[in-house]
Amino acid sequence: MTKRMRFIVSVLFIVIIVLALAITRFYSSTSKSAGSGSNKTDITRFLSDDGSGNRIFEDDNGLYGVADSSDRIIVSPEWLELDFAGGEKCIASKRISGRLMTGCVDYEGNIVVPLVYRNITKHSYGSFSFYIAESAADSSCVLYSEDLLPLFTRSWDSFTLAGDELTLSAGPAKYSYSLSSSGFSMHNAQLSGTALDCPYTMEVTSRLLLERLEPDMLEEMTRIAGKYIEYAFTGSGEYLSDIRSGGRSAFSLLFPDDKQILSKKLTDIPNIYIYSVKSDDDIPHYAVSVTARTELTYTDKEDRAQTLTGDYKAVIEFSGTTKNELVTISGEFRQAHPDYPEPESEVLPPPPPDTDTANNDFPPPPDVPADNGGLQS
């Protein structure tokens, strides 16, 4: 069989599979509608309703489904647990491979939230409601709106909910949100990283920045700032290999023109923060400031090796509105040379002695009273 024939057979096989799935789905839907009359006899009791005439019912097998106002079954009774949610959807649970798994189905019986969670719980703050779906595999979670639509484009490693404050964690990042009738409001972000074995943590509390910058954008800028520091100390371009520069970025090394320096070592990053900067275009610009505590080995004027410790500030500038559009414009240290110690001044000899007392080997004699002839006054 030629390659062309094998290709044609493969395509036909895929088409047949797709058609088979479509036909199966069609007959499944048709059988649900055709059998709706007989399904009425399976209903043993009705439970809650959604306010529009649709009701959750239990059949004689102890399973749950949904019937409309005409007692027509619209969600088949195959669920161990079933609760109404927003947007004509239900939180539904069934046993899969011996485990109770939870997801979401719509009123046509379609699974719209996958059955991969151990629970999906609703939380309300005034007129604002949302769901937290906890994974059955680990401690991760996904947040959904009241209509069971994802609120973020990511899952979270863990969450903590205390009163009206929600904290979400993703890797080394942690975000704190205030909850109210108006929804989520991020008020604190803590992002951590490591550069040349030196850990650092950037905390963002500016409401203006937190409104403009999504978590993944904050994480990317924090990561790139660490990569630039590694490049500036080592000179290895590998640290910049996955940084989007737009072909116009400028990155400089730490003290590249100083011939006295023998070695540079990063010992600590005591301070790192982010701020907005002005730009000549319509794209928002931001900068990350990094204080790098540095141990330098250099040669002094006598060609002796000396050690110097100092704090030097680097600034990394970015532009963009989303992570996918983020461009790193530049990275540089503000000082051109280290803060070398001043050379010690020459020790001068003591001043010459006073000429008036130069030949006085002994102190002057005490005052002698004048001779008054032995008479006492």
C-alpha positions as CSV (number, residue, x, y, z in Angstrom):
1,M,0.0,0.0,0.0
2,T,1.4,3.4,-1.0
3,K,1.8,6.3,1.3
4,R,-1.0,8.1,-0.5
5,M,-3.3,5.1,0.0
6,R,-2.4,4.9,3.7
7,F,-3.1,8.6,4.0
8,I,-6.6,8.3,2.3
9,V,-7.5,5.2,4.5
10,S,-6.5,7.1,7.6
11,V,-8.6,10.1,6.7
12,L,-11.6,7.9,5.9
13,F,-11.2,6.1,9.3
14,I,-11.2,9.4,11.1
15,V,-14.3,10.6,9.2
16,I,-16.1,7.3,10.1
17,I,-15.3,7.7,13.8
18,V,-16.5,11.3,13.8
19,L,-19.8,10.3,12.0
20,A,-20.2,7.4,14.5
21,L,-19.9,9.8,17.4
22,A,-22.4,12.2,15.8
23,I,-24.9,9.5,15.1
24,T,-24.6,8.1,18.7
25,R,-25.1,11.6,20.1
26,F,-28.2,12.1,17.8
27,Y,-29.9,8.9,18.9
28,S,-29.0,9.5,22.5
29,S,-30.7,12.9,22.3
30,T,-33.7,11.4,20.4
31,S,-34.2,8.6,22.9
32,K,-34.3,11.1,25.7
33,S,-37.0,13.1,24.0
34,A,-39.0,10.0,22.8
35,G,-38.8,8.4,26.2
36,S,-39.8,11.4,28.2
37,G,-43.3,10.1,28.7
38,S,-42.2,6.8,30.1
39,N,-39.6,8.5,32.3
40,K,-42.4,10.1,34.3
41,T,-43.1,6.8,36.0
42,D,-39.5,6.8,37.3
43,I,-40.1,10.0,39.4
44,T,-40.7,9.2,43.0
45,R,-40.5,12.7,44.4
46,F,-39.7,16.2,43.5
47,L,-37.2,18.3,45.3
48,S,-36.0,21.9,44.8
49,D,-36.9,24.1,41.8
50,D,-35.1,26.9,40.0
51,G,-37.9,29.4,40.1
52,S,-38.8,28.8,36.4
53,G,-40.7,25.6,36.9
54,N,-37.8,23.2,36.5
55,R,-37.4,20.8,39.4
56,I,-34.9,18.3,40.6
57,F,-36.4,14.9,41.1
58,E,-35.4,11.5,42.5
59,D,-36.2,8.3,40.7
60,D,-36.8,4.9,42.2
61,N,-33.1,4.1,42.0
62,G,-32.2,7.0,44.3
63,L,-30.6,9.0,41.4
64,Y,-31.4,12.6,40.6
65,G,-32.4,14.4,37.4
66,V,-34.3,17.5,36.3
67,A,-37.8,17.8,34.9
68,D,-39.4,20.9,33.4
69,S,-42.8,22.4,34.3
70,S,-44.5,19.7,32.1
71,D,-42.7,16.9,34.0
72,R,-40.6,16.3,30.8
73,I,-37.2,15.0,31.9
74,I,-34.5,17.4,30.6
75,V,-31.6,16.0,32.6
76,S,-31.6,12.3,32.9
77,P,-31.6,10.7,36.4
78,E,-28.0,9.5,36.6
79,W,-26.6,11.7,39.3
80,L,-25.8,10.9,42.9
81,E,-26.0,14.6,43.8
82,L,-27.7,17.5,41.9
83,D,-28.1,21.1,42.8
84,F,-29.3,24.1,40.8
85,A,-26.8,26.7,39.9
86,G,-27.0,29.9,37.7
87,G,-27.3,30.1,34.0
88,E,-29.6,27.0,33.6
89,K,-26.9,24.7,34.9
90,C,-26.6,22.2,37.8
91,I,-23.8,21.1,40.0
92,A,-23.7,17.4,39.5
93,S,-21.9,14.4,41.1
94,K,-21.5,10.8,40.1
95,R,-19.1,8.0,41.0
96,I,-16.3,7.5,38.5
97,S,-13.7,4.7,39.1
98,G,-14.9,4.4,42.6
99,R,-14.6,8.1,43.5
100,L,-17.4,10.7,43.8
101,M,-16.6,13.3,41.1
102,T,-18.3,16.7,40.7
103,G,-18.8,18.9,37.7
104,C,-21.6,20.8,36.1
105,V,-24.3,19.9,33.5
106,D,-26.7,22.2,31.6
107,Y,-30.4,21.7,31.1
108,E,-29.7,19.7,27.9
109,G,-27.6,17.2,29.9
110,N,-24.3,18.5,28.4
111,I,-21.3,18.5,30.8
112,V,-20.1,22.1,30.8
113,V,-17.7,21.9,33.8
114,P,-15.7,18.7,33.7
115,L,-16.2,16.0,36.4
116,V,-12.8,16.4,37.9
117,Y,-13.5,18.1,41.2
118,R,-14.1,16.7,44.7
119,N,-16.5,19.6,45.4
120,I,-17.9,22.8,44.0
121,T,-19.0,25.3,46.7
122,K,-20.9,28.6,46.3
123,H,-19.9,31.7,48.1
124,S,-21.9,34.9,48.3
125,Y,-21.1,38.5,49.4
126,G,-24.1,40.7,49.0
127,S,-25.2,40.5,45.4
128,F,-22.0,38.9,44.2
129,S,-21.6,35.1,44.1
130,F,-19.0,32.8,42.8
131,Y,-17.9,29.1,43.0
132,I,-14.7,27.5,44.1
133,A,-14.1,24.1,42.5
134,E,-11.5,22.0,44.3
135,S,-9.6,19.4,42.3
136,A,-10.0,15.8,43.2
137,A,-6.3,15.1,42.3
138,D,-4.6,17.7,44.4
139,S,-5.2,20.9,46.4
140,S,-5.6,23.1,43.3
141,C,-8.8,25.0,42.5
142,V,-10.6,26.9,39.8
143,L,-12.9,29.9,40.4
144,Y,-16.2,30.1,38.5
145,S,-18.7,32.9,38.2
146,E,-22.3,32.6,39.3
147,D,-23.1,31.3,35.8
148,L,-20.3,28.7,36.0
149,L,-17.9,30.5,33.7
150,P,-14.2,30.7,34.6
151,L,-13.3,33.9,36.4
152,F,-9.5,33.5,35.7
153,T,-7.7,32.0,32.8
154,R,-5.8,29.7,35.1
155,S,-6.1,27.3,38.0
156,W,-4.7,28.1,41.4
157,D,-2.4,25.9,43.6
158,S,-4.4,26.6,46.7
159,F,-6.7,29.1,48.3
160,T,-7.6,30.5,51.8
161,L,-11.0,32.1,52.4
162,A,-11.3,34.0,55.7
163,G,-14.3,36.3,56.1
164,D,-14.3,38.8,53.2
165,E,-10.7,38.1,52.1
166,L,-9.6,35.5,49.6
167,T,-6.0,34.6,49.1
168,L,-5.0,32.6,46.0
169,S,-1.6,31.0,45.4
170,A,0.2,30.0,42.2
171,G,3.7,28.8,42.6
172,P,5.8,31.4,44.4
173,A,3.1,34.1,44.0
174,K,0.3,34.9,46.4
175,Y,-2.6,37.3,45.8
176,S,-5.0,38.7,48.3
177,Y,-8.5,39.9,47.2
178,S,-11.2,41.8,49.1
179,L,-14.7,40.5,48.5
180,S,-17.8,42.6,48.3
181,S,-21.0,43.1,46.4
182,S,-19.0,44.6,43.5
183,G,-16.8,41.5,43.2
184,F,-13.1,40.9,43.6
185,S,-10.6,43.6,44.4
186,M,-6.9,42.7,44.6
187,H,-5.2,44.7,47.4
188,N,-1.9,42.8,47.8
189,A,0.4,40.7,45.7
190,Q,3.6,39.0,46.8
191,L,5.8,37.5,44.1
192,S,9.0,35.6,44.8
193,G,12.0,34.5,42.7
194,T,15.6,33.5,42.9
195,A,18.6,35.0,41.1
196,L,22.0,33.3,41.5
197,D,20.8,31.5,44.6
198,C,19.7,34.7,46.2
199,P,15.9,34.7,47.0
200,Y,13.8,37.9,46.6
201,T,10.2,38.9,47.2
202,M,8.4,41.8,45.5
203,E,5.3,43.1,47.3
204,V,2.8,45.2,45.4
205,T,0.2,47.2,47.3
206,S,-0.6,50.0,44.9
207,R,-4.3,49.7,44.0
208,L,-3.6,51.5,40.7
209,L,-1.0,49.0,39.6
210,L,-3.0,46.0,40.8
211,E,-6.0,47.2,38.8
212,R,-3.8,47.4,35.6
213,L,-1.6,44.4,36.0
214,E,-3.0,40.8,35.8
215,P,-1.2,38.2,38.0
216,D,0.5,36.5,35.1
217,M,2.0,39.8,33.9
218,L,3.3,40.6,37.4
219,E,4.8,37.1,37.6
220,E,6.5,37.5,34.2
221,M,8.1,40.9,35.1
222,T,9.3,39.5,38.4
223,R,10.8,36.5,36.7
224,I,12.5,38.6,34.0
225,A,14.0,41.0,36.6
226,G,15.7,38.0,38.2
227,K,17.0,36.8,34.8
228,Y,18.4,40.2,34.0
229,I,20.3,40.3,37.3
230,E,21.8,36.9,36.5
231,Y,22.9,38.1,33.1
232,A,24.4,41.3,34.5
233,F,26.6,39.4,36.9
234,T,27.6,36.5,34.7
235,G,27.5,37.9,31.2
236,S,25.8,34.7,30.0
237,G,23.2,35.5,27.3
238,E,21.4,32.3,28.1
239,Y,19.6,34.1,30.9
240,L,18.0,36.4,28.3
241,S,17.1,33.7,25.7
242,D,13.4,33.5,26.5
243,I,12.8,37.2,27.0
244,R,10.7,39.0,24.4
245,S,12.5,42.1,23.4
246,G,10.9,43.2,20.2
247,G,14.3,43.5,18.7
248,R,15.0,46.9,20.4
249,S,16.1,46.0,23.9
250,A,19.3,47.1,25.5
251,F,20.8,45.1,28.4
252,S,24.0,46.1,30.1
253,L,26.4,44.2,32.4
254,L,27.3,45.3,35.9
255,F,30.3,47.7,35.6
256,P,31.3,46.4,32.2
257,D,34.1,48.9,31.6
258,D,35.8,48.8,35.0
259,K,39.2,47.1,34.6
260,Q,39.9,47.0,38.3
261,I,37.3,44.4,39.0
262,L,38.4,40.8,39.3
263,S,35.1,39.2,40.3
264,K,31.5,40.1,41.1
265,K,29.3,38.1,43.4
266,L,25.6,38.7,44.2
267,T,25.1,38.2,48.0
268,D,21.5,39.5,48.5
269,I,18.6,41.3,47.0
270,P,17.3,43.4,49.9
271,N,14.8,45.5,47.9
272,I,12.7,45.1,44.7
273,Y,9.6,47.0,43.6
274,I,7.6,48.0,40.6
275,Y,6.3,51.4,39.4
276,S,4.8,53.1,36.3
277,V,7.0,55.2,34.1
278,K,6.1,57.8,31.4
279,S,6.4,56.8,27.8
280,D,6.3,58.4,24.3
281,D,3.8,55.9,23.0
282,D,0.3,54.9,23.9
283,I,1.4,51.6,25.5
284,P,1.7,51.5,29.3
285,H,5.3,51.3,30.6
286,Y,6.5,49.9,33.9
287,A,9.9,49.5,35.6
288,V,11.2,47.1,38.2
289,S,13.8,48.4,40.5
290,V,16.2,45.9,42.0
291,T,18.8,46.6,44.7
292,A,21.7,44.1,44.4
293,R,24.0,43.7,47.3
294,T,27.3,42.9,45.7
295,E,30.7,41.7,46.8
296,L,33.5,42.8,44.5
297,T,37.1,41.8,44.3
298,Y,39.3,44.4,42.7
299,T,42.9,45.6,42.5
300,D,43.9,48.9,44.2
301,K,46.6,51.3,43.1
302,E,49.3,49.1,44.6
303,D,47.9,46.2,42.5
304,R,46.7,44.4,45.7
305,A,43.5,42.4,45.7
306,Q,40.8,44.1,47.8
307,T,37.2,43.2,48.7
308,L,34.3,45.7,48.6
309,T,30.7,45.3,49.5
310,G,28.0,47.7,48.3
311,D,24.4,48.0,47.2
312,Y,23.8,48.9,43.5
313,K,20.4,49.6,41.9
314,A,19.3,48.1,38.6
315,V,16.2,49.2,36.6
316,I,14.4,46.9,34.1
317,E,11.8,48.6,31.9
318,F,8.8,46.9,30.3
319,S,5.9,47.8,28.0
320,G,2.6,46.1,27.3
321,T,-0.9,45.5,28.6
322,T,-0.9,41.7,28.8
323,K,1.6,38.9,29.3
324,N,1.5,37.9,25.7
325,E,2.2,41.5,24.6
326,L,4.9,42.2,27.3
327,V,8.2,43.5,25.9
328,T,11.3,44.1,27.9
329,I,12.8,47.4,26.7
330,S,16.0,47.7,28.8
331,G,18.0,46.6,31.8
332,E,20.8,48.5,33.3
333,F,22.6,49.4,36.6
334,R,22.5,53.1,37.4
335,Q,26.1,53.4,38.6
336,A,29.0,53.3,36.2
337,H,31.6,52.4,38.8
338,P,31.6,51.0,42.3
339,D,31.9,53.1,45.4
340,Y,35.6,52.6,45.9
341,P,37.1,53.7,49.2
342,E,39.0,57.0,49.3
343,P,42.8,56.6,49.5
344,E,44.1,57.2,52.9
345,S,45.7,60.7,53.3
346,E,49.4,61.1,54.1
347,V,50.3,61.4,57.8
348,L,51.9,64.8,58.4
349,P,54.7,65.2,61.0
350,P,53.8,67.2,64.2
351,P,54.3,71.0,64.1
352,P,57.7,72.4,65.3
353,P,57.8,73.5,69.0
354,D,57.3,77.1,70.1
355,T,60.6,79.0,69.8
356,D,59.9,81.1,72.9
357,T,60.1,78.0,75.1
358,A,62.4,75.9,73.1
359,N,65.4,76.3,75.5
360,N,63.4,76.1,78.7
361,D,64.5,72.8,80.2
362,F,62.7,73.5,83.4
363,P,59.4,75.3,84.2
364,P,59.7,79.0,85.2
365,P,60.2,79.5,89.0
366,P,57.2,80.5,91.1
367,D,56.6,84.2,91.8
368,V,58.7,85.5,94.7
369,P,57.1,88.3,96.8
370,A,59.0,91.6,96.9
371,D,61.4,92.2,99.9
372,N,59.6,94.7,102.3
373,G,62.3,94.8,104.9
374,G,60.8,92.1,107.1
375,L,57.8,94.3,108.0
376,Q,54.4,92.7,107.7
377,S,51.9,94.7,106.0
